[in-house]
């Protein structure tokens, strides 16, 4: 080896149960939980990959790989891979998730990347979060202190930054089987691994007799943006609402987004206009 370069050797643990994972977290709350490892790989430019000093590999824990469907929701273990999602029986995965999954990375990335890893990033929001937030997905969070269910939206802090709790694993998620008949989404910068210019715009609604019964809109990248108060204001409006009324809602969204300053507001404005043009005929 040339120069003074050294390779750090990581201590890797391979628990077989969730109880063993929690025991490791109890001893070392800072230990790195790893399943597919695609975020760590994507963040490194060198061919010689570096990992934290202690790593817990959970990819083979069978309890975290189970999939079940009821009349109300689809339940997924956190170690379900994105390829595993895309190969579920037709109709099992709610729309628009099949197309969303296929847009992530490439086949090699999807074979490794997991649902849990996509949601647990502390550096940014990955592709699935804005969709699952709009779909009112619930996640099971387990730590040495106990177990609780929470909305996936709780993984976003008040300032819009990722907020995944320390010494915790996301073990399962439940996606409600609620059907939206209006779905508009766009992904910006389709790079293999996400960067500062990668973001996803999502707008979903349920329309009955020209009336918007339910409305959701989220934009996520290095931070996330959502205005739940405006969503409630849009719900109940007619798709034939006067242009002036629609413009007022759009201006509220633009003002709220521009105040955050973490992404090009012109791109957001363009997507917002297209979504509302399609929604309000």
VOMIDO-648743 format. One line per field, with one value per residue: x, y, z of N, C-alpha, C in turn; residue number from 1; residue in three letters. Coordinates in steps of 0.1 Angstrom, whole numbers. Layout:
# residues N
npx <- (X; ...);
npy <- (Y; ...);
npz <- (Z; ...);
capx <- (X; ...);
capy <- (Y; ...);
capz <- (Z; ...);
cpx <- (X; ...);
cpy <- (Y; ...);
cpz <- (Z; ...);
pos <- (NUM; ...);
code <- (ala; ...);
//
This chain:
# residues 281
npx <- (8; 6; 20; 6; -19; -46; -68; -98; -110; -140; -161; -184; -217; -240; -270; -297; -323; -348; -347; -320; -309; -318; -305; -279; -281; -287; -264; -246; -257; -250; -243; -241; -268; -275; -287; -293; -273; -270; -272; -248; -229; -235; -228; -201; -171; -148; -134; -127; -145; -156; -167; -186; -171; -184; -209; -242; -256; -287; -300; -307; -325; -352; -377; -379; -385; -409; -441; -474; -509; -540; -575; -574; -548; -514; -488; -454; -422; -392; -369; -376; -368; -365; -368; -382; -406; -415; -420; -443; -475; -497; -516; -514; -496; -503; -513; -495; -473; -459; -448; -433; -413; -400; -387; -365; -331; -312; -316; -297; -293; -319; -322; -307; -314; -335; -369; -370; -345; -348; -365; -352; -331; -309; -298; -312; -344; -356; -369; -394; -406; -422; -445; -455; -460; -481; -499; -506; -491; -481; -455; -436; -417; -389; -371; -346; -360; -387; -417; -434; -461; -461; -469; -455; -449; -439; -412; -402; -388; -398; -386; -385; -364; -349; -357; -350; -353; -327; -308; -328; -349; -367; -391; -414; -438; -470; -492; -520; -547; -560; -577; -566; -579; -568; -536; -505; -471; -437; -403; -373; -341; -329; -307; -284; -278; -292; -288; -281; -297; -318; -351; -386; -419; -452; -486; -518; -552; -586; -614; -648; -677; -669; -660; -635; -626; -605; -572; -537; -504; -470; -435; -402; -367; -336; -347; -381; -413; -446; -479; -503; -525; -533; -540; -563; -579; -581; -595; -628; -633; -645; -637; -641; -637; -634; -608; -595; -598; -584; -559; -553; -548; -526; -507; -504; -491; -468; -456; -452; -433; -412; -402; -387; -364; -346; -346; -348; -372; -385; -387; -403; -427; -434; -441; -461; -480; -486; -497; -520; -533; -540; -557; -577; -600);
npy <- (-12; 22; 52; 66; 55; 39; 12; 10; -14; -29; -39; -64; -73; -101; -104; -127; -123; -98; -92; -96; -76; -53; -57; -52; -25; -15; -17; -2; 26; 41; 24; 13; 5; -17; -28; -32; -14; 5; 33; 41; 32; 47; 72; 74; 81; 67; 36; 18; 10; 25; 17; 23; 19; -1; -23; -34; -60; -65; -77; -104; -111; -129; -122; -96; -96; -102; -103; -92; -90; -74; -66; -40; -29; -31; -49; -46; -60; -43; -51; -59; -60; -35; -47; -70; -57; -49; -74; -84; -99; -90; -60; -61; -42; -9; 17; 47; 31; 8; 19; 39; 25; 12; 33; 39; 40; 14; -20; -35; -19; -19; -45; -47; -25; -16; -13; -3; 10; 30; 47; 54; 71; 96; 117; 127; 128; 99; 83; 70; 82; 107; 97; 76; 92; 108; 88; 81; 62; 40; 33; 9; 14; 3; 1; -2; 8; 3; -4; 13; 26; 48; 77; 78; 103; 115; 111; 133; 164; 195; 215; 205; 187; 154; 132; 108; 87; 80; 50; 31; 10; 7; -15; -25; -16; -2; 1; 18; 6; 24; 40; 63; 84; 104; 110; 125; 128; 137; 130; 147; 150; 122; 105; 78; 75; 95; 131; 165; 178; 161; 153; 148; 153; 151; 147; 139; 128; 123; 121; 128; 130; 155; 167; 174; 150; 142; 153; 155; 167; 167; 175; 164; 161; 168; 180; 182; 192; 201; 211; 207; 221; 235; 214; 205; 226; 226; 202; 194; 213; 221; 206; 223; 248; 284; 301; 322; 314; 290; 299; 314; 295; 282; 303; 304; 280; 285; 306; 295; 275; 289; 303; 284; 279; 258; 245; 250; 273; 278; 255; 240; 256; 253; 225; 225; 241; 225; 202; 213; 223; 199; 189; 208; 212);
npz <- (0; -9; 5; 35; 38; 54; 61; 77; 100; 105; 132; 129; 136; 136; 143; 150; 157; 166; 193; 199; 184; 198; 222; 215; 208; 233; 246; 230; 219; 197; 176; 142; 123; 97; 66; 35; 28; 8; 10; 24; 7; -16; -8; -8; -25; -30; -41; -22; 4; 34; 66; 97; 130; 144; 134; 128; 111; 98; 78; 74; 93; 100; 110; 103; 76; 68; 50; 49; 42; 49; 51; 55; 54; 41; 54; 60; 66; 77; 64; 39; 5; -21; -46; -37; -31; -56; -68; -56; -56; -83; -78; -51; -39; -31; -54; -61; -59; -72; -96; -85; -70; -91; -102; -87; -84; -99; -111; -96; -73; -63; -56; -33; -16; 10; 24; 50; 52; 33; 46; 69; 67; 80; 67; 46; 29; 13; -17; -11; 11; 8; -5; 12; 34; 25; 22; 47; 62; 88; 111; 129; 157; 174; 204; 230; 250; 246; 225; 199; 178; 151; 130; 98; 91; 114; 113; 103; 112; 129; 115; 90; 85; 83; 110; 126; 153; 178; 186; 178; 159; 128; 126; 113; 88; 80; 54; 45; 27; 9; -17; -41; -66; -81; -90; -90; -97; -97; -102; -96; -110; -117; -107; -100; -73; -48; -46; -36; -55; -60; -57; -48; -59; -49; -54; -44; -45; -38; -57; -60; -78; -89; -67; -43; -22; -5; 0; -6; -5; -10; -8; -11; -3; 5; 26; 38; 27; 36; 39; 60; 69; 47; 30; 42; 37; 9; 5; -1; -18; -52; -82; -102; -93; -91; -110; -96; -69; -68; -75; -52; -33; -44; -42; -14; -10; -24; -11; 14; 7; -5; 17; 31; 16; 7; -17; -53; -59; -82; -97; -80; -81; -108; -109; -91; -104; -126; -114; -102; -124; -136; -116; -111; -133);
capx <- (0; 14; 17; 2; -33; -50; -82; -104; -116; -152; -166; -198; -225; -251; -281; -307; -336; -349; -342; -305; -306; -321; -295; -267; -284; -287; -249; -240; -268; -245; -239; -247; -277; -272; -294; -287; -261; -269; -269; -234; -221; -238; -222; -187; -166; -137; -137; -125; -156; -154; -179; -183; -163; -193; -220; -251; -262; -300; -307; -311; -334; -365; -388; -380; -386; -423; -451; -488; -520; -553; -585; -572; -535; -503; -477; -441; -410; -383; -358; -382; -361; -374; -372; -393; -419; -419; -424; -455; -486; -504; -527; -511; -490; -511; -508; -487; -460; -452; -441; -423; -402; -392; -379; -354; -318; -313; -320; -287; -296; -332; -320; -301; -320; -347; -379; -366; -334; -353; -372; -345; -319; -308; -292; -322; -356; -355; -380; -406; -412; -434; -457; -460; -465; -494; -508; -508; -484; -477; -443; -434; -404; -385; -358; -344; -370; -400; -422; -445; -464; -462; -471; -442; -447; -432; -398; -398; -388; -406; -379; -385; -353; -351; -357; -352; -348; -315; -310; -341; -350; -380; -392; -425; -447; -484; -496; -534; -552; -569; -575; -567; -582; -559; -522; -495; -458; -425; -390; -363; -327; -329; -294; -284; -279; -297; -279; -288; -306; -328; -363; -398; -431; -463; -499; -528; -565; -598; -624; -661; -687; -663; -657; -622; -629; -593; -561; -524; -493; -457; -422; -391; -354; -327; -357; -394; -423; -460; -488; -515; -536; -538; -546; -577; -586; -584; -605; -641; -635; -649; -626; -644; -635; -629; -594; -590; -598; -573; -546; -550; -543; -512; -499; -501; -481; -455; -451; -447; -422; -401; -397; -377; -351; -337; -346; -352; -387; -391; -391; -415; -438; -437; -447; -474; -490; -490; -506; -533; -539; -547; -567; -588; -602);
capy <- (0; 34; 63; 63; 52; 28; 8; 8; -27; -27; -51; -66; -83; -107; -109; -135; -119; -84; -91; -95; -62; -44; -59; -45; -11; -11; -16; 8; 33; 47; 14; 15; -5; -18; -39; -33; -6; 13; 48; 43; 30; 58; 84; 73; 82; 58; 22; 12; 15; 26; 16; 27; 9; -12; -24; -45; -64; -71; -81; -118; -114; -133; -114; -83; -98; -108; -94; -96; -81; -75; -58; -25; -24; -40; -48; -50; -59; -33; -56; -62; -52; -29; -58; -77; -50; -49; -87; -88; -102; -78; -55; -62; -30; 2; 27; 45; 25; 0; 28; 46; 15; 9; 45; 40; 34; 4; -33; -39; -11; -24; -59; -46; -15; -21; -3; 4; 19; 41; 56; 57; 80; 108; 127; 133; 119; 91; 83; 65; 89; 116; 89; 70; 102; 111; 76; 79; 50; 39; 26; 4; 18; -5; 5; -9; 14; -2; -4; 22; 28; 63; 80; 80; 118; 118; 110; 146; 174; 207; 223; 198; 178; 140; 131; 94; 86; 73; 37; 27; 4; 7; -29; -28; -5; -5; 10; 17; 2; 35; 42; 77; 84; 114; 109; 132; 129; 139; 129; 155; 144; 107; 99; 64; 77; 108; 141; 177; 182; 151; 156; 142; 161; 142; 153; 128; 133; 114; 130; 121; 139; 168; 173; 168; 145; 141; 160; 154; 173; 167; 176; 160; 158; 169; 183; 179; 203; 197; 221; 200; 230; 238; 202; 204; 237; 221; 191; 200; 222; 215; 206; 234; 260; 296; 302; 331; 307; 281; 307; 318; 283; 281; 313; 300; 270; 291; 315; 286; 268; 298; 307; 275; 282; 247; 240; 260; 275; 279; 241; 236; 263; 246; 213; 229; 246; 214; 194; 220; 224; 186; 186; 217; 212);
capz <- (0; -10; 14; 49; 38; 62; 60; 90; 101; 113; 139; 124; 143; 128; 151; 143; 162; 170; 207; 199; 179; 208; 232; 210; 209; 247; 250; 222; 212; 185; 167; 129; 118; 83; 59; 22; 28; -4; 13; 28; -6; -25; -3; -8; -39; -31; -44; -9; 12; 48; 75; 111; 137; 148; 125; 130; 99; 101; 65; 74; 104; 93; 116; 96; 62; 65; 43; 51; 38; 55; 43; 58; 52; 37; 64; 54; 74; 73; 55; 26; -5; -31; -56; -31; -32; -70; -72; -49; -65; -89; -70; -36; -36; -35; -63; -73; -54; -81; -105; -77; -67; -104; -106; -77; -87; -109; -105; -86; -61; -57; -50; -20; -8; 18; 27; 62; 49; 25; 55; 81; 65; 88; 59; 36; 26; 1; -26; -6; 22; 5; -9; 24; 43; 19; 23; 62; 66; 102; 113; 142; 162; 186; 210; 243; 260; 243; 212; 196; 164; 148; 116; 91; 91; 126; 110; 98; 123; 127; 105; 77; 84; 88; 124; 130; 167; 180; 193; 174; 146; 123; 123; 104; 84; 76; 44; 44; 13; 5; -31; -46; -80; -87; -85; -98; -91; -105; -95; -101; -110; -116; -105; -94; -59; -46; -41; -32; -65; -61; -49; -54; -58; -48; -51; -44; -41; -41; -63; -61; -83; -91; -54; -38; -8; 2; -8; 0; -13; -3; -16; -2; -8; 17; 36; 34; 28; 36; 46; 63; 70; 33; 25; 47; 30; -4; 6; 0; -30; -64; -93; -111; -85; -98; -111; -85; -57; -70; -75; -38; -27; -50; -36; -1; -11; -29; 0; 24; 2; -7; 30; 36; 9; 6; -31; -63; -58; -96; -100; -72; -87; -121; -106; -84; -114; -135; -106; -100; -137; -138; -106; -112; -147);
cpx <- (9; 10; 13; -13; -36; -65; -88; -112; -128; -155; -181; -205; -237; -261; -291; -322; -336; -344; -327; -301; -307; -310; -282; -269; -284; -272; -243; -251; -263; -241; -247; -255; -276; -280; -288; -274; -260; -267; -255; -226; -223; -231; -207; -181; -155; -142; -135; -135; -152; -167; -176; -176; -171; -205; -229; -258; -275; -307; -313; -321; -348; -377; -390; -382; -400; -432; -465; -498; -533; -563; -582; -558; -525; -492; -464; -430; -400; -372; -364; -374; -371; -377; -383; -406; -424; -424; -436; -466; -493; -515; -524; -505; -498; -505; -505; -473; -452; -443; -430; -411; -394; -384; -367; -342; -319; -316; -310; -290; -309; -331; -314; -309; -333; -357; -375; -355; -338; -359; -363; -333; -320; -302; -301; -334; -354; -368; -393; -413; -423; -446; -463; -465; -479; -504; -511; -503; -480; -464; -442; -419; -401; -372; -357; -355; -384; -404; -433; -448; -466; -464; -457; -439; -439; -417; -393; -399; -396; -400; -379; -373; -356; -349; -359; -345; -335; -318; -323; -340; -365; -382; -403; -432; -460; -489; -511; -538; -563; -566; -576; -569; -575; -546; -513; -482; -447; -413; -380; -349; -327; -315; -294; -285; -283; -286; -287; -299; -318; -340; -375; -410; -443; -476; -510; -541; -575; -609; -637; -671; -682; -659; -644; -625; -617; -581; -548; -513; -480; -445; -411; -378; -345; -336; -371; -404; -437; -468; -502; -527; -542; -545; -561; -585; -590; -595; -619; -644; -639; -638; -629; -644; -630; -614; -588; -589; -586; -560; -543; -544; -528; -503; -495; -490; -467; -448; -445; -434; -410; -395; -387; -364; -342; -337; -351; -367; -393; -395; -403; -428; -443; -445; -461; -484; -495; -500; -520; -540; -546; -558; -579; -590; -608);
cpy <- (12; 44; 58; 59; 39; 24; 4; -5; -25; -41; -52; -77; -88; -113; -118; -132; -104; -82; -89; -81; -52; -45; -51; -30; -6; -9; -4; 15; 39; 37; 16; 3; -5; -30; -40; -25; 4; 28; 50; 41; 42; 71; 85; 73; 71; 43; 13; 17; 15; 25; 20; 16; -3; -12; -36; -48; -71; -77; -95; -122; -117; -125; -101; -84; -102; -97; -100; -86; -84; -67; -43; -20; -35; -38; -54; -49; -50; -38; -62; -53; -45; -38; -67; -70; -51; -63; -92; -91; -90; -73; -55; -49; -18; 11; 40; 38; 16; 8; 35; 37; 13; 21; 47; 33; 26; -10; -38; -32; -16; -37; -58; -36; -20; -9; 5; 14; 31; 51; 61; 66; 92; 119; 134; 123; 112; 91; 80; 74; 98; 108; 83; 80; 106; 100; 73; 66; 51; 30; 21; 7; 11; 0; -3; -4; 9; -1; 6; 23; 43; 65; 82; 95; 122; 117; 123; 156; 186; 216; 217; 188; 164; 140; 117; 92; 77; 60; 30; 20; 5; -7; -33; -15; -10; 5; 8; 14; 11; 39; 57; 76; 95; 113; 116; 132; 130; 137; 138; 150; 129; 101; 86; 65; 92; 118; 153; 182; 172; 154; 150; 150; 151; 149; 142; 133; 122; 123; 122; 132; 153; 175; 166; 164; 144; 147; 159; 160; 173; 168; 173; 157; 159; 174; 180; 191; 197; 207; 214; 209; 234; 226; 201; 215; 233; 211; 198; 209; 214; 216; 217; 247; 272; 297; 311; 323; 297; 288; 311; 307; 281; 291; 310; 290; 276; 299; 306; 279; 277; 303; 297; 276; 270; 241; 251; 261; 275; 265; 236; 243; 257; 233; 215; 233; 234; 205; 200; 222; 211; 184; 195; 219; 225);
cpz <- (0; 0; 28; 49; 46; 59; 73; 90; 110; 120; 135; 132; 134; 137; 143; 147; 165; 184; 208; 194; 190; 220; 228; 211; 224; 251; 243; 214; 199; 174; 154; 125; 103; 77; 45; 20; 16; -1; 16; 15; -15; -21; -4; -22; -41; -34; -31; 1; 27; 56; 89; 118; 141; 139; 128; 117; 102; 89; 66; 86; 99; 98; 109; 81; 58; 58; 46; 46; 44; 46; 45; 54; 47; 47; 58; 65; 69; 63; 42; 15; -14; -43; -50; -32; -47; -75; -64; -60; -71; -80; -55; -31; -40; -45; -56; -69; -64; -91; -97; -74; -80; -107; -97; -82; -100; -103; -94; -73; -55; -51; -36; -11; -2; 21; 40; 60; 42; 34; 66; 79; 74; 80; 50; 36; 13; -6; -20; 4; 18; 1; 3; 34; 38; 21; 38; 67; 81; 102; 127; 146; 174; 191; 223; 253; 257; 228; 210; 181; 163; 134; 110; 90; 103; 124; 104; 110; 119; 116; 91; 75; 88; 103; 128; 144; 168; 187; 190; 161; 141; 118; 113; 99; 79; 66; 42; 29; 9; -9; -34; -61; -88; -81; -95; -91; -101; -97; -103; -99; -107; -116; -98; -79; -57; -41; -38; -42; -67; -52; -56; -50; -59; -46; -54; -39; -44; -45; -65; -66; -84; -78; -48; -23; 1; -6; 0; -10; -5; -13; -7; -10; 4; 29; 30; 36; 27; 44; 49; 64; 57; 27; 30; 41; 16; -5; 8; -12; -42; -74; -103; -104; -94; -98; -100; -72; -57; -69; -60; -31; -31; -44; -22; -1; -15; -18; 11; 20; 1; 6; 36; 29; 7; -8; -40; -63; -72; -100; -93; -78; -100; -119; -100; -95; -123; -127; -105; -113; -140; -129; -108; -127; -152);
pos <- (1; 2; 3; 4; 5; 6; 7; 8; 9; 10; 11; 12; 13; 14; 15; 16; 17; 18; 19; 20; 21; 22; 23; 24; 25; 26; 27; 28; 29; 30; 31; 32; 33; 34; 35; 36; 37; 38; 39; 40; 41; 42; 43; 44; 45; 46; 47; 48; 49; 50; 51; 52; 53; 54; 55; 56; 57; 58; 59; 60; 61; 62; 63; 64; 65; 66; 67; 68; 69; 70; 71; 72; 73; 74; 75; 76; 77; 78; 79; 80; 81; 82; 83; 84; 85; 86; 87; 88; 89; 90; 91; 92; 93; 94; 95; 96; 97; 98; 99; 100; 101; 102; 103; 104; 105; 106; 107; 108; 109; 110; 111; 112; 113; 114; 115; 116; 117; 118; 119; 120; 121; 122; 123; 124; 125; 126; 127; 128; 129; 130; 131; 132; 133; 134; 135; 136; 137; 138; 139; 140; 141; 142; 143; 144; 145; 146; 147; 148; 149; 150; 151; 152; 153; 154; 155; 156; 157; 158; 159; 160; 161; 162; 163; 164; 165; 166; 167; 168; 169; 170; 171; 172; 173; 174; 175; 176; 177; 178; 179; 180; 181; 182; 183; 184; 185; 186; 187; 188; 189; 190; 191; 192; 193; 194; 195; 196; 197; 198; 199; 200; 201; 202; 203; 204; 205; 206; 207; 208; 209; 210; 211; 212; 213; 214; 215; 216; 217; 218; 219; 220; 221; 222; 223; 224; 225; 226; 227; 228; 229; 230; 231; 232; 233; 234; 235; 236; 237; 238; 239; 240; 241; 242; 243; 244; 245; 246; 247; 248; 249; 250; 251; 252; 253; 254; 255; 256; 257; 258; 259; 260; 261; 262; 263; 264; 265; 266; 267; 268; 269; 270; 271; 272; 273; 274; 275; 276; 277; 278; 279; 280; 281);
code <- (unk; unk; unk; unk; unk; unk; unk; unk; unk; unk; unk; unk; unk; unk; unk; unk; unk; unk; unk; unk; unk; unk; unk; unk; unk; unk; unk; unk; unk; unk; unk; unk; unk; unk; unk; unk; unk; unk; unk; unk; unk; unk; unk; unk; unk; unk; unk; unk; unk; unk; unk; unk; unk; unk; unk; unk; unk; unk; unk; unk; unk; unk; unk; unk; unk; unk; unk; unk; unk; unk; unk; unk; unk; unk; unk; unk; unk; unk; unk; unk; unk; unk; unk; unk; unk; unk; unk; unk; unk; unk; unk; unk; unk; unk; unk; unk; unk; unk; unk; unk; unk; unk; unk; unk; unk; unk; unk; unk; unk; unk; unk; unk; unk; unk; unk; unk; unk; unk; unk; unk; unk; unk; unk; unk; unk; unk; unk; unk; unk; unk; unk; unk; unk; unk; unk; unk; unk; unk; unk; unk; unk; unk; unk; unk; unk; unk; unk; unk; unk; unk; unk; unk; unk; unk; unk; unk; unk; unk; unk; unk; unk; unk; unk; unk; unk; unk; unk; unk; unk; unk; unk; unk; unk; unk; unk; unk; unk; unk; unk; unk; unk; unk; unk; unk; unk; unk; unk; unk; unk; unk; unk; unk; unk; unk; unk; unk; unk; unk; unk; unk; unk; unk; unk; unk; unk; unk; unk; unk; unk; unk; unk; unk; unk; unk; unk; unk; unk; unk; unk; unk; unk; unk; unk; unk; unk; unk; unk; unk; unk; unk; unk; unk; unk; unk; unk; unk; unk; unk; unk; unk; unk; unk; unk; unk; unk; unk; unk; unk; unk; unk; unk; unk; unk; unk; unk; unk; unk; unk; unk; unk; unk; unk; unk; unk; unk; unk; unk; unk; unk; unk; unk; unk; unk; unk; unk; unk; unk; unk; unk; unk; unk);
//
